[in-house]
Amino acid sequence: MASEPFDKRSGWIWYDGAFVPWQDAQVHVLTHGLHYGSCVFEGERAYGGEIFKLDEHTLRLKESARLLDFEIPYSEEEINAACREILVRQKLKDAYLRPVAWRGSDMMGVSAQNNQIHLAIAAWEWPSYFDPAQRLKGIRIDEAKYRRPDPATAPSTSKAAGLYMICTISKHAAERNGYADALMLDWRGRVAECTGANIFFVKDGVIHTPEADAFLNGITRQTVIALARRRGIEVIERAIMPEELESFDECFITGTAAEVTPVSEIAGRHYQPGPVTKTLLDDYMTEVQPKAAAAA
């Protein structure tokens, strides 16, 4: 299944209120979202049949669309129900879900105020974003060429497809150099995030993480910060400069796809997955389990 092209798979996709055979869930080549980036999405994970933080993901999806000046024509309750329904229809318990909304093909041009807004939701098995063997000992990260943009130039708090263009370029370049991912700075030259995950550092038992003022404040990021504080671990959200990277003891990244992943290197700077990283990795994997199953 892992090597099968996504457009050749079997199953169902929820598409504009109906279940459509997987290979029939298509868009026209003149779709506005394809040409002009008027597209937003979410990445969600289900564990034991329950979608973790579903309400938060749906709220963010709706808000991302509003930031791109369109309204998804479904309520939060309808979107949540559709996510749960596609999970059942796909017969999945542990899965990744991808809701995506976009402007359609009614008009072609920068302005497309009357275009239909579409919503689709797919679900599939996606065990680990990174190679499992590498993840356990820490992934290696390169430095990205491109920087996260000034919020005055792009809607940086939205999960907009267009904002991932430089992420794809940066991750491809890192992989060609033998790395798993790339660290991006923001437009001011401060440490920001990786191409699809937020980043954390540990020094003397204290967690340091960039302030989320120029990139997406990830739902997993927020969850891990809460888990750390629940354990009494101090978390400092602040500006982190590249010259500080060598001073940290541990490093890890977080995201729905990445979950909690230790980092062993950032472009020649080395880290050892230590007690704080391991504790939060374990705490996170406990947190995402369905509460009824966890209590059993």
C-alpha positions as CSV (number, residue, x, y, z in Angstrom):
1,M,0.0,0.0,0.0
2,A,2.8,2.4,0.8
3,S,4.2,2.3,-2.7
4,E,0.8,2.5,-4.4
5,P,0.2,5.9,-6.1
6,F,-2.5,7.9,-4.2
7,D,-4.7,8.3,-7.3
8,K,-4.7,4.5,-7.9
9,R,-5.9,3.4,-4.5
10,S,-9.3,1.9,-3.7
11,G,-11.9,2.9,-1.2
12,W,-13.9,6.0,-0.7
13,I,-13.5,9.7,-0.3
14,W,-16.1,12.1,1.2
15,Y,-16.5,14.7,-1.5
16,D,-19.0,17.6,-1.3
17,G,-21.4,15.7,1.0
18,A,-21.3,12.3,-0.7
19,F,-19.0,9.2,-0.7
20,V,-17.2,8.9,-4.0
21,P,-15.1,6.0,-5.2
22,W,-11.5,6.9,-4.4
23,Q,-10.3,7.0,-8.1
24,D,-13.3,9.2,-9.1
25,A,-12.6,12.0,-6.6
26,Q,-11.1,14.4,-9.1
27,V,-10.9,18.1,-9.9
28,H,-10.8,19.9,-13.3
29,V,-7.4,21.1,-14.6
30,L,-8.7,24.7,-14.5
31,T,-9.5,24.6,-10.8
32,H,-8.8,28.0,-9.1
33,G,-7.2,26.3,-6.1
34,L,-4.6,24.6,-8.4
35,H,-3.7,27.8,-10.2
36,Y,-3.9,30.5,-7.5
37,G,-3.4,28.6,-4.3
38,S,-6.9,29.2,-2.9
39,C,-6.8,25.9,-1.0
40,V,-6.6,25.0,2.7
41,F,-6.3,21.7,4.4
42,E,-5.8,19.8,7.7
43,G,-3.8,16.8,8.8
44,E,-5.4,14.6,11.4
45,R,-4.7,11.3,13.0
46,A,-7.0,8.6,14.4
47,Y,-5.9,6.3,17.1
48,G,-8.0,3.3,18.0
49,G,-10.9,4.6,15.9
50,E,-11.0,8.1,17.5
51,I,-9.7,11.2,15.7
52,F,-7.4,13.2,18.1
53,K,-8.3,16.8,18.6
54,L,-10.9,16.7,15.9
55,D,-12.8,19.8,17.1
56,E,-9.5,21.8,17.1
57,H,-8.6,20.7,13.6
58,T,-12.0,21.5,12.2
59,L,-12.0,25.0,13.8
60,R,-8.6,25.6,12.3
61,L,-9.8,24.4,8.8
62,K,-12.7,26.8,8.9
63,E,-10.5,29.7,10.1
64,S,-7.9,29.0,7.5
65,A,-10.5,29.3,4.8
66,R,-11.8,32.6,6.2
67,L,-8.2,34.0,6.2
68,L,-8.1,33.1,2.4
69,D,-11.4,34.9,2.0
70,F,-13.8,32.0,1.5
71,E,-16.3,30.2,3.6
72,I,-16.5,26.4,3.7
73,P,-20.2,25.6,3.1
74,Y,-20.4,23.0,5.9
75,S,-20.8,23.5,9.7
76,E,-18.2,22.3,12.1
77,E,-20.6,19.5,13.2
78,E,-21.1,18.4,9.6
79,I,-17.3,18.3,9.0
80,N,-16.7,16.4,12.2
81,A,-19.4,13.8,11.3
82,A,-17.9,13.4,7.8
83,C,-14.4,12.8,9.2
84,R,-15.8,10.1,11.5
85,E,-17.9,8.6,8.7
86,I,-15.0,8.3,6.2
87,L,-13.0,6.5,8.9
88,V,-15.7,3.9,9.3
89,R,-16.3,3.6,5.6
90,Q,-12.6,3.0,5.0
91,K,-12.6,0.4,7.9
92,L,-9.7,2.2,9.6
93,K,-8.8,2.5,13.3
94,D,-5.3,4.0,13.1
95,A,-5.2,6.4,10.2
96,Y,-4.3,9.8,8.8
97,L,-7.1,12.0,7.6
98,R,-6.8,14.9,5.1
99,P,-9.7,17.3,4.9
100,V,-9.1,19.8,2.0
101,A,-11.2,22.8,0.8
102,W,-10.7,24.8,-2.3
103,R,-12.2,27.2,-4.9
104,G,-13.5,25.4,-7.9
105,S,-13.3,26.0,-11.7
106,D,-16.4,28.3,-12.2
107,M,-14.1,31.3,-13.0
108,M,-10.5,31.5,-14.1
109,G,-8.5,34.5,-13.0
110,V,-7.1,36.0,-9.8
111,S,-10.6,37.2,-8.8
112,A,-13.0,34.3,-8.4
113,Q,-15.5,35.4,-5.9
114,N,-18.4,33.4,-7.3
115,N,-16.5,30.1,-7.5
116,Q,-18.0,27.1,-5.7
117,I,-16.2,26.1,-2.6
118,H,-15.5,22.4,-2.4
119,L,-14.6,20.1,0.5
120,A,-13.2,16.6,0.4
121,I,-12.0,14.3,3.2
122,A,-9.7,11.3,2.6
123,A,-8.4,8.7,5.1
124,W,-5.6,6.2,4.8
125,E,-3.0,4.3,6.8
126,W,0.2,6.3,7.4
127,P,2.2,4.6,10.2
128,S,5.1,7.0,10.5
129,Y,6.1,10.2,8.7
130,F,9.8,9.4,9.1
131,D,11.7,6.1,8.7
132,P,10.9,4.2,12.0
133,A,14.5,3.2,12.6
134,Q,15.8,6.7,12.1
135,R,13.1,8.2,14.2
136,L,14.1,6.1,17.3
137,K,17.7,7.4,17.2
138,G,16.9,10.9,16.0
139,I,16.5,12.3,12.5
140,R,19.0,14.5,10.8
141,I,17.9,18.0,9.7
142,D,19.5,20.3,7.2
143,E,19.2,24.1,7.0
144,A,16.6,25.5,4.5
145,K,17.3,28.1,1.9
146,Y,13.9,29.7,2.1
147,R,12.5,31.5,5.1
148,R,9.0,31.7,6.6
149,P,7.4,34.9,5.3
150,D,6.5,38.0,7.2
151,P,2.8,37.8,8.4
152,A,2.3,41.1,6.6
153,T,3.0,39.4,3.3
154,A,1.0,36.1,3.7
155,P,-1.7,34.7,6.0
156,S,0.9,32.8,8.1
157,T,-1.6,31.5,10.7
158,S,-3.6,29.6,8.1
159,K,-2.9,26.1,6.9
160,A,-2.9,27.2,3.3
161,A,-1.6,25.0,0.6
162,G,0.4,27.8,-1.0
163,L,2.5,28.3,2.1
164,Y,3.9,24.8,1.7
165,M,5.5,25.5,-1.6
166,I,8.8,26.6,0.0
167,C,8.5,23.6,2.4
168,T,8.4,21.1,-0.5
169,I,11.4,22.8,-2.1
170,S,13.3,22.8,1.2
171,K,12.5,19.2,2.1
172,H,13.5,18.0,-1.4
173,A,16.9,19.8,-1.1
174,A,17.5,18.3,2.4
175,E,16.7,14.8,1.2
176,R,19.1,15.1,-1.7
177,N,21.7,16.0,0.8
178,G,20.9,12.9,2.9
179,Y,18.8,14.6,5.6
180,A,15.2,13.8,6.6
181,D,14.0,17.4,6.9
182,A,15.1,21.1,6.9
183,L,15.0,23.8,9.5
184,M,13.5,27.1,8.4
185,L,14.2,30.5,9.7
186,D,11.7,33.3,9.6
187,W,12.0,36.5,7.7
188,R,13.9,38.1,10.6
189,G,16.5,35.3,10.7
190,R,15.1,33.7,13.8
191,V,14.6,29.9,14.1
192,A,11.0,29.1,13.0
193,E,10.1,25.5,12.3
194,C,10.7,22.5,10.0
195,T,9.0,22.0,6.7
196,G,6.0,20.3,8.3
197,A,6.6,20.3,12.0
198,N,7.3,22.7,15.0
199,I,10.6,22.5,16.7
200,F,11.7,22.3,20.4
201,F,15.0,22.4,22.2
202,V,16.1,21.3,25.7
203,K,18.8,22.9,27.8
204,D,19.4,22.0,31.5
205,G,16.0,20.4,31.6
206,V,14.2,23.5,30.4
207,I,12.3,23.5,27.0
208,H,12.8,26.3,24.6
209,T,10.7,26.7,21.5
210,P,10.3,29.6,19.0
211,E,7.3,31.9,19.6
212,A,4.6,31.1,17.1
213,D,4.2,34.6,15.6
214,A,5.3,33.8,12.1
215,F,4.2,30.2,11.5
216,L,1.4,27.8,12.3
217,N,0.9,27.2,16.1
218,G,0.5,23.5,15.7
219,I,-2.1,21.6,17.5
220,T,0.5,18.9,18.4
221,R,2.8,21.8,19.5
222,Q,0.1,23.1,21.9
223,T,-0.5,19.6,23.2
224,V,3.1,18.9,23.9
225,I,3.6,22.2,25.7
226,A,0.6,21.3,27.9
227,L,2.0,17.9,28.6
228,A,5.4,19.3,29.6
229,R,3.8,21.8,32.0
230,R,1.7,19.1,33.4
231,R,4.9,17.4,34.4
232,G,6.3,20.6,35.9
233,I,8.8,21.0,33.0
234,E,9.4,24.7,32.3
235,V,8.6,25.8,28.7
236,I,9.9,29.1,27.4
237,E,8.5,30.4,24.1
238,R,10.9,33.0,22.8
239,A,13.0,34.2,19.9
240,I,15.8,31.7,19.2
241,M,18.7,32.7,17.0
242,P,20.7,30.2,14.8
243,E,23.9,30.8,16.8
244,E,22.2,29.3,19.9
245,L,21.6,25.9,18.2
246,E,24.9,24.5,19.4
247,S,24.1,25.2,23.0
248,F,21.2,22.9,23.4
249,D,21.3,19.3,24.8
250,E,18.2,17.8,23.1
251,C,16.0,18.6,20.2
252,F,12.7,17.2,18.9
253,I,10.0,18.2,16.4
254,T,6.2,17.8,16.7
255,G,3.3,17.6,14.3
256,T,0.2,15.5,13.5
257,A,2.2,13.4,11.0
258,A,5.5,13.5,12.8
259,E,4.0,13.1,16.3
260,V,7.0,13.6,18.6
261,T,10.2,12.8,16.8
262,P,13.7,13.2,18.3
263,V,16.4,15.1,16.3
264,S,20.0,14.0,16.4
265,E,21.5,16.6,14.1
266,I,20.9,20.0,12.6
267,A,23.4,20.7,9.8
268,G,26.4,19.5,11.8
269,R,25.1,20.4,15.3
270,H,24.5,17.2,17.3
271,Y,22.0,16.3,19.9
272,Q,21.3,13.2,22.0
273,P,17.7,12.1,22.5
274,G,17.5,12.5,26.2
275,P,15.1,12.2,29.2
276,V,12.8,15.2,28.4
277,T,12.3,14.1,24.7
278,K,11.7,10.5,25.7
279,T,9.2,11.5,28.4
280,L,7.2,13.7,26.1
281,L,7.3,11.1,23.3
282,D,5.8,8.6,25.7
283,D,3.3,11.1,27.2
284,Y,2.1,12.1,23.8
285,M,1.5,8.6,22.6
286,T,-0.4,7.9,25.8
287,E,-2.4,11.2,25.4
288,V,-3.6,10.3,21.9
289,Q,-5.1,7.0,22.8
290,P,-8.9,6.9,23.2
291,K,-9.7,7.5,26.8
292,A,-12.1,4.5,27.1
293,A,-9.3,2.2,25.8
294,A,-6.7,3.8,28.1
295,A,-8.9,3.2,31.1
296,A,-9.6,-0.4,30.2
